[in-house]
């Protein structure tokens, strides 16, 4: 905790700077914890938003803001494995402006998005590896901590993940 707080304090109070270096701090903190708590031959699962876990950037429109996953891939090579979790329909809990814990409906996946392709299979749950992922640019759902109307971004899925888990319908739960 001391290490993480020290890193945060060292970043300063400038919101734009903190946002720009967020993923590099995530990497430094994860690396610190891995070195502290894990044996060299250990395996660790890290659960984070796909935008952070993917191998490229946090935002395709900002190619120089590398993602947490790009740092992890550089360090661990093929020992870092990214599995995206996708959903076709349902709802989510989110925030917007000053409102917290809003229940919102997921946008219908656009034609030829990765989620749309999965929806065409009629599977409730499935797993697919990189060898079966499309290599071309396509839409993929990307919802962060704050609700947004346009829930999809354009990426080349095979260049940002090793596999995907698809859940046909998500259901949000009431927070305590």
Backbone as CSV, one residue per row, in Angstrom:
resi,resn,N_x,N_y,N_z,CA_x,CA_y,CA_z,C_x,C_y,C_z
1,UNK,0.838,-1.186,0.000,0.000,0.000,0.000,0.884,1.251,0.000
2,UNK,1.939,1.214,0.788,2.857,2.347,0.851,3.449,2.633,-0.530
3,UNK,3.868,1.572,-1.231,4.448,1.745,-2.572,3.434,2.392,-3.519
4,UNK,2.211,1.874,-3.564,1.184,2.398,-4.476,0.857,3.851,-4.173
5,UNK,0.734,4.187,-2.891,0.437,5.571,-2.517,1.614,6.495,-2.843
6,UNK,2.822,6.027,-2.613,4.006,6.831,-2.946,4.054,7.127,-4.438
7,UNK,3.752,6.110,-5.257,3.726,6.305,-6.713,2.667,7.337,-7.092
8,UNK,1.510,7.249,-6.473,0.425,8.180,-6.773,0.805,9.612,-6.391
9,UNK,1.401,9.779,-5.245,1.812,11.109,-4.803,2.876,11.672,-5.744
10,UNK,3.800,10.826,-6.188,4.868,11.268,-7.087,4.327,11.753,-8.432
11,UNK,3.163,11.309,-8.817,2.558,11.719,-10.089,2.085,13.160,-10.077
12,UNK,1.845,13.696,-8.901,1.341,15.056,-8.800,-0.164,15.113,-8.927
13,UNK,-0.672,16.326,-8.999,-2.126,16.531,-8.994,-2.710,16.865,-10.358
14,UNK,-1.881,17.014,-11.374,-2.369,17.364,-12.699,-3.156,16.180,-13.282
15,UNK,-4.453,16.367,-13.471,-5.345,15.302,-13.921,-4.947,14.753,-15.286
16,UNK,-4.585,15.636,-16.217,-4.199,15.184,-17.560,-2.943,14.324,-17.517
17,UNK,-1.960,14.736,-16.722,-0.724,13.963,-16.603,-1.017,12.604,-15.973
18,UNK,-1.810,12.606,-14.913,-2.130,11.352,-14.227,-2.844,10.384,-15.183
19,UNK,-3.734,10.920,-16.008,-4.449,10.076,-16.962,-3.491,9.520,-18.012
20,UNK,-2.572,10.355,-18.484,-1.640,9.947,-19.549,-0.705,8.836,-19.089
21,UNK,-0.318,8.835,-17.812,0.644,7.830,-17.337,-0.004,6.719,-16.507
22,UNK,-1.303,6.679,-16.506,-2.051,5.719,-15.684,-1.631,4.272,-15.919
23,UNK,-1.531,3.850,-17.168,-1.201,2.452,-17.451,0.241,2.113,-17.091
24,UNK,1.155,3.073,-17.236,2.537,2.794,-16.836,2.619,2.642,-15.321
25,UNK,1.812,3.401,-14.582,1.761,3.232,-13.124,1.134,1.899,-12.741
26,UNK,0.107,1.504,-13.477,-0.495,0.186,-13.225,0.572,-0.892,-13.379
27,UNK,1.389,-0.770,-14.427,2.457,-1.740,-14.668,3.486,-1.719,-13.534
28,UNK,3.944,-0.530,-13.145,4.947,-0.436,-12.081,4.428,-1.022,-10.774
29,UNK,3.163,-0.743,-10.448,2.580,-1.296,-9.224,2.409,-2.810,-9.322
30,UNK,1.939,-3.305,-10.459,1.786,-4.757,-10.636,3.142,-5.447,-10.568
31,UNK,4.143,-4.870,-11.219,5.481,-5.438,-11.209,6.042,-5.482,-9.780
32,UNK,5.834,-4.422,-9.030,6.265,-4.377,-7.626,5.616,-5.514,-6.835
33,UNK,4.311,-5.677,-6.985,3.591,-6.724,-6.255,4.003,-8.123,-6.707
34,UNK,4.216,-8.302,-8.003,4.670,-9.603,-8.508,6.035,-9.968,-7.919
35,UNK,6.944,-9.006,-7.892,8.273,-9.256,-7.331,8.214,-9.525,-5.834
36,UNK,7.302,-8.858,-5.155,7.186,-8.994,-3.706,6.505,-10.301,-3.292
37,UNK,5.468,-10.692,-4.014,4.596,-11.764,-3.545,4.674,-13.079,-4.310
38,UNK,5.236,-13.075,-5.511,5.152,-14.265,-6.365,6.510,-14.926,-6.574
39,UNK,6.536,-16.246,-6.528,7.777,-16.939,-6.895,8.029,-16.770,-8.393
40,UNK,9.295,-16.921,-8.805,9.663,-16.729,-10.214,8.893,-17.637,-11.159
41,UNK,8.564,-18.846,-10.726,7.849,-19.783,-11.593,6.338,-19.760,-11.350
42,UNK,5.846,-18.781,-10.607,4.418,-18.700,-10.291,3.591,-18.186,-11.454
43,UNK,2.299,-18.411,-11.373,1.344,-17.907,-12.362,0.357,-16.996,-11.651
44,UNK,-0.008,-15.920,-12.325,-0.877,-14.916,-11.733,-1.972,-14.568,-12.727
45,UNK,-3.185,-14.376,-12.242,-4.281,-13.860,-13.059,-4.541,-12.421,-12.640
46,UNK,-4.577,-11.540,-13.613,-4.868,-10.132,-13.358,-6.149,-9.806,-14.107
47,UNK,-7.133,-9.310,-13.401,-8.405,-8.961,-14.008,-8.467,-7.447,-14.147
48,UNK,-8.585,-6.979,-15.378,-8.682,-5.547,-15.633,-9.487,-5.317,-16.912
49,UNK,-9.876,-4.095,-17.121,-10.615,-3.716,-18.318,-9.762,-4.007,-19.549
50,UNK,-10.396,-4.442,-20.623,-9.697,-4.786,-21.861,-8.836,-3.643,-22.393
51,UNK,-9.296,-2.418,-22.250,-8.536,-1.273,-22.738,-7.157,-1.240,-22.082
52,UNK,-7.064,-1.662,-20.829,-5.781,-1.700,-20.129,-5.006,-2.971,-20.463
53,UNK,-5.694,-4.102,-20.581,-5.030,-5.404,-20.755,-4.510,-5.642,-22.171
54,UNK,-5.067,-4.980,-23.164,-4.702,-5.253,-24.566,-3.248,-4.898,-24.852
55,UNK,-2.743,-5.386,-25.982,-1.318,-5.288,-26.304,-0.872,-3.988,-26.935
56,UNK,-1.753,-3.092,-27.196,-1.364,-1.887,-27.949,-1.474,-0.637,-27.080
57,UNK,-2.502,0.137,-27.328,-2.690,1.403,-26.636,-3.994,1.374,-25.858
58,UNK,-4.112,2.334,-24.981,-5.352,2.450,-24.224,-6.476,2.978,-25.122
59,UNK,-6.105,3.821,-26.064,-7.083,4.453,-26.933,-6.481,4.526,-28.330
60,UNK,-7.129,3.920,-29.331,-6.563,3.952,-30.680,-6.285,5.363,-31.205
61,UNK,-6.998,6.366,-30.680,-6.759,7.739,-31.131,-5.534,8.361,-30.452
62,UNK,-4.971,7.689,-29.441,-3.759,8.162,-28.755,-2.712,7.050,-28.796
63,UNK,-2.060,6.843,-29.947,-1.170,5.689,-30.111,0.066,5.707,-29.224
64,UNK,0.389,6.852,-28.611,1.597,6.919,-27.782,1.314,6.646,-26.310
65,UNK,0.047,6.544,-25.934,-0.312,6.168,-24.567,-0.408,4.645,-24.511
66,UNK,0.700,4.004,-24.214,0.728,2.543,-24.199,-0.144,1.984,-23.083
67,UNK,-0.667,0.802,-23.317,-1.527,0.146,-22.341,-0.696,-0.642,-21.333
68,UNK,-1.302,-0.945,-20.207,-0.721,-1.830,-19.198,-0.292,-3.147,-19.848
69,UNK,-1.147,-3.682,-20.725,-0.856,-4.941,-21.404,0.360,-4.867,-22.307
70,UNK,0.611,-3.703,-22.918,1.796,-3.582,-23.772,3.064,-3.656,-22.933
71,UNK,3.041,-3.047,-21.753,4.188,-3.142,-20.835,4.382,-4.580,-20.361
72,UNK,3.276,-5.244,-20.028,3.353,-6.630,-19.547,3.865,-7.554,-20.650
73,UNK,3.401,-7.342,-21.884,3.840,-8.168,-23.010,5.331,-7.959,-23.273
74,UNK,5.794,-6.722,-23.162,7.227,-6.449,-23.339,8.062,-7.190,-22.301
75,UNK,7.591,-7.227,-21.075,8.360,-7.868,-20.010,8.245,-9.392,-20.045
76,UNK,7.018,-9.903,-20.215,6.790,-11.338,-20.050,6.652,-12.113,-21.358
77,UNK,6.599,-11.415,-22.482,6.501,-12.090,-23.781,5.297,-13.011,-23.857
78,UNK,5.511,-14.231,-24.317,4.405,-15.180,-24.493,3.845,-15.684,-23.167
79,UNK,4.486,-15.329,-22.051,3.936,-15.695,-20.739,2.813,-14.751,-20.315
80,UNK,2.643,-13.644,-21.044,1.506,-12.754,-20.792,0.432,-13.091,-21.820
81,UNK,-0.732,-13.460,-21.355,-1.812,-13.956,-22.198,-3.052,-13.130,-21.902
82,UNK,-3.614,-12.473,-22.898,-4.767,-11.595,-22.705,-6.032,-12.238,-23.257
83,UNK,-7.019,-12.406,-22.390,-8.318,-12.952,-22.788,-9.364,-11.858,-22.580
84,UNK,-9.999,-11.427,-23.653,-11.053,-10.414,-23.567,-12.367,-11.082,-23.177
85,UNK,-13.167,-10.390,-22.391,-14.503,-10.865,-22.042,-15.493,-9.930,-22.731
86,UNK,-16.334,-10.503,-23.588,-17.268,-9.735,-24.411,-18.692,-10.165,-24.118
87,UNK,-19.633,-9.273,-24.360,-21.044,-9.629,-24.210,-21.847,-9.009,-25.349
88,UNK,-22.903,-9.700,-25.737,-23.708,-9.251,-26.858,-24.850,-8.331,-26.495
89,UNK,-25.497,-8.621,-25.368,-26.644,-7.811,-24.967,-26.795,-7.875,-23.456
90,UNK,-27.696,-7.069,-22.930,-27.933,-7.073,-21.495,-27.866,-5.679,-20.920
91,UNK,-27.472,-5.607,-19.670,-27.380,-4.308,-19.020,-26.139,-4.241,-18.142
92,UNK,-25.860,-3.036,-17.632,-24.687,-2.823,-16.809,-24.963,-1.764,-15.767
93,UNK,-24.161,-1.774,-14.724,-24.181,-0.716,-13.715,-23.056,0.233,-14.059
94,UNK,-23.341,1.523,-14.037,-22.334,2.506,-14.436,-22.606,3.823,-13.734
95,UNK,-21.822,4.811,-14.068,-22.038,6.156,-13.547,-22.075,7.126,-14.724
96,UNK,-22.684,8.276,-14.499,-22.721,9.310,-15.521,-22.919,10.648,-14.816
97,UNK,-22.051,11.604,-15.121,-22.037,12.904,-14.447,-22.001,12.686,-12.934
98,UNK,-22.986,13.160,-12.207,-22.985,13.028,-10.744,-23.795,11.838,-10.261
99,UNK,-24.326,11.042,-11.182,-25.148,9.902,-10.789,-24.305,8.633,-10.756
100,UNK,-24.396,7.910,-9.663,-23.676,6.650,-9.514,-24.670,5.494,-9.555
101,UNK,-24.194,4.322,-9.886,-24.994,3.105,-9.829,-26.225,3.156,-10.733
102,UNK,-26.050,3.654,-11.941,-27.141,3.687,-12.912,-27.248,2.336,-13.609
103,UNK,-28.446,1.884,-13.857,-28.666,0.660,-14.617,-28.943,1.073,-16.059
104,UNK,-28.072,0.641,-16.981,-28.198,1.017,-18.383,-28.219,-0.224,-19.266
105,UNK,-28.893,-0.100,-20.415,-28.955,-1.182,-21.387,-27.762,-1.079,-22.330
106,UNK,-27.169,-2.220,-22.645,-26.070,-2.237,-23.606,-26.583,-1.935,-25.003
107,UNK,-25.807,-1.188,-25.742,-26.111,-0.871,-27.135,-26.088,-2.162,-27.962
108,UNK,-26.974,-2.272,-28.933,-26.987,-3.440,-29.824,-25.702,-3.416,-30.647
109,UNK,-25.000,-4.543,-30.722,-23.747,-4.551,-31.486,-23.979,-4.226,-32.960
110,UNK,-23.137,-3.358,-33.536,-23.283,-3.052,-34.957,-22.948,-4.270,-35.814
111,UNK,-23.468,-4.274,-37.035,-23.180,-5.373,-37.963,-21.680,-5.563,-38.119
112,UNK,-21.271,-6.813,-38.146,-19.877,-7.215,-38.337,-18.942,-6.812,-37.206
113,UNK,-19.499,-6.394,-36.068,-18.655,-6.210,-34.889,-18.310,-7.597,-34.356
114,UNK,-17.312,-7.683,-33.517,-16.943,-8.979,-32.951,-18.115,-9.570,-32.160
115,UNK,-18.816,-8.724,-31.418,-19.976,-9.198,-30.653,-21.101,-9.666,-31.568
116,UNK,-21.311,-8.952,-32.678,-22.339,-9.358,-33.636,-22.017,-10.737,-34.226
117,UNK,-20.748,-10.967,-34.538,-20.357,-12.283,-35.066,-20.649,-13.383,-34.056
118,UNK,-20.342,-13.128,-32.787,-20.648,-14.108,-31.741,-22.155,-14.307,-31.593
119,UNK,-22.933,-13.217,-31.675,-24.395,-13.318,-31.533,-24.984,-14.214,-32.617
120,UNK,-24.387,-14.247,-33.788,-24.885,-15.073,-34.886,-24.705,-16.568,-34.623
121,UNK,-23.864,-16.929,-33.655,-23.630,-18.347,-33.361,-24.741,-18.962,-32.532
122,UNK,-25.542,-18.155,-31.871,-26.595,-18.615,-30.964,-26.054,-19.330,-29.736
123,UNK,-24.766,-19.204,-29.453,-24.168,-19.782,-28.249,-24.400,-18.844,-27.073
124,UNK,-24.672,-19.414,-25.900,-24.834,-18.608,-24.687,-23.481,-18.190,-24.128
125,UNK,-22.500,-19.072,-24.279,-21.162,-18.839,-23.743,-20.176,-19.564,-24.640
126,UNK,-19.096,-18.898,-25.034,-18.095,-19.599,-25.838,-16.715,-18.977,-25.645
127,UNK,-15.715,-19.729,-26.016,-14.312,-19.332,-25.930,-13.699,-19.511,-27.308
128,UNK,-12.922,-18.522,-27.754,-12.298,-18.597,-29.067,-10.857,-18.094,-28.954
129,UNK,-9.932,-18.786,-29.613,-8.517,-18.412,-29.552,-8.150,-17.466,-30.690
130,UNK,-6.958,-16.923,-30.595,-6.484,-15.934,-31.565,-6.494,-16.470,-32.996
131,UNK,-6.241,-17.753,-33.164,-6.206,-18.309,-34.511,-7.557,-18.204,-35.209
132,UNK,-8.616,-18.028,-34.441,-9.950,-17.918,-35.022,-10.485,-16.486,-34.979
133,UNK,-9.703,-15.552,-34.420,-10.141,-14.164,-34.350,-9.878,-13.452,-35.674
134,UNK,-10.748,-12.529,-36.041,-10.537,-11.778,-37.285,-9.273,-10.921,-37.211
135,UNK,-8.601,-10.778,-38.330,-7.392,-9.954,-38.383,-7.697,-8.543,-38.872
136,UNK,-8.849,-8.332,-39.490,-9.178,-7.012,-40.019,-9.726,-6.097,-38.923
137,UNK,-9.788,-4.820,-39.227,-10.374,-3.848,-38.316,-11.861,-4.122,-38.171
138,UNK,-12.338,-4.036,-36.937,-13.768,-4.212,-36.691,-14.132,-3.551,-35.368
139,UNK,-15.425,-3.409,-35.153,-15.905,-2.823,-33.909,-15.830,-3.846,-32.781
140,UNK,-15.580,-3.331,-31.564,-15.634,-4.130,-30.352,-16.165,-3.212,-29.241
141,UNK,-16.975,-3.771,-28.352,-17.560,-2.971,-27.280,-16.462,-2.509,-26.329
142,UNK,-16.550,-1.247,-25.932,-15.564,-0.672,-25.020,-16.274,0.298,-24.085
143,UNK,-16.600,-0.173,-22.907,-17.272,0.666,-21.914,-16.357,0.769,-20.707
144,UNK,-16.040,1.990,-20.323,-15.191,2.204,-19.157,-16.023,2.452,-17.917
145,UNK,-15.465,3.211,-16.998,-16.108,3.465,-15.711,-17.300,4.408,-15.836
146,UNK,-17.346,5.188,-16.908,-18.421,6.166,-17.087,-19.229,5.799,-18.323
147,UNK,-20.546,5.866,-18.212,-21.432,5.501,-19.318,-21.239,6.445,-20.501
148,UNK,-21.244,5.866,-21.693,-21.171,6.652,-22.919,-22.162,6.086,-23.925
149,UNK,-22.683,6.951,-24.768,-23.679,6.532,-25.755,-23.076,5.627,-26.814
150,UNK,-21.905,5.978,-27.340,-21.253,5.162,-28.357,-20.336,4.171,-27.636
151,UNK,-20.734,2.903,-27.595,-20.033,1.901,-26.793,-18.999,1.097,-27.575
152,UNK,-18.762,1.427,-28.834,-17.877,0.610,-29.664,-16.709,1.420,-30.204
153,UNK,-15.547,0.762,-30.286,-14.364,1.337,-30.910,-13.917,0.389,-32.023
154,UNK,-13.051,0.872,-32.892,-12.542,0.055,-33.996,-11.125,-0.406,-33.646
155,UNK,-10.905,-1.725,-33.710,-9.579,-2.303,-33.475,-9.394,-3.520,-34.386
156,UNK,-8.191,-4.041,-34.413,-7.914,-5.337,-35.042,-7.791,-6.332,-33.885
157,UNK,-8.837,-7.110,-33.595,-8.848,-7.963,-32.393,-7.639,-8.878,-32.247
158,UNK,-7.193,-9.498,-33.329,-6.101,-10.468,-33.232,-4.783,-9.817,-32.820
159,UNK,-4.652,-8.509,-32.986,-3.409,-7.840,-32.593,-3.443,-7.344,-31.150
160,UNK,-4.567,-7.511,-30.470,-4.702,-6.964,-29.116,-5.034,-8.002,-28.048
161,UNK,-5.270,-9.255,-28.464,-5.642,-10.280,-27.485,-5.234,-11.650,-27.994
162,UNK,-5.225,-12.618,-27.094,-4.927,-14.005,-27.463,-6.187,-14.834,-27.620
163,UNK,-7.252,-14.417,-26.958,-8.487,-15.184,-26.991,-9.626,-14.297,-26.494
164,UNK,-10.847,-14.793,-26.639,-12.013,-14.075,-26.145,-13.007,-15.060,-25.533
165,UNK,-13.634,-14.614,-24.468,-14.771,-15.327,-23.880,-15.982,-14.476,-24.218
166,UNK,-17.001,-15.110,-24.749,-18.224,-14.391,-25.107,-19.368,-14.876,-24.239
167,UNK,-20.074,-13.922,-23.641,-21.287,-14.182,-22.858,-22.421,-13.486,-23.594
168,UNK,-23.422,-14.261,-24.001,-24.505,-13.699,-24.819,-25.216,-12.543,-24.115
169,UNK,-25.553,-12.718,-22.855,-26.348,-11.710,-22.151,-25.746,-11.418,-20.780
170,UNK,-25.453,-10.161,-20.535,-24.938,-9.769,-19.213,-26.093,-9.278,-18.353
171,UNK,-25.913,-9.406,-17.065,-26.931,-8.914,-16.133,-26.224,-8.182,-15.014
172,UNK,-26.596,-6.941,-14.807,-25.995,-6.172,-13.723,-26.708,-6.516,-12.420
173,UNK,-26.015,-6.321,-11.352,-26.558,-6.612,-10.024,-26.579,-5.331,-9.203
174,UNK,-27.541,-5.254,-8.294,-27.596,-4.112,-7.410,-26.384,-4.132,-6.485
175,UNK,-25.757,-2.981,-6.337,-24.629,-2.870,-5.416,-25.181,-2.658,-4.015
176,UNK,-24.475,-3.147,-3.039,-24.926,-2.983,-1.655,-24.881,-1.540,-1.246
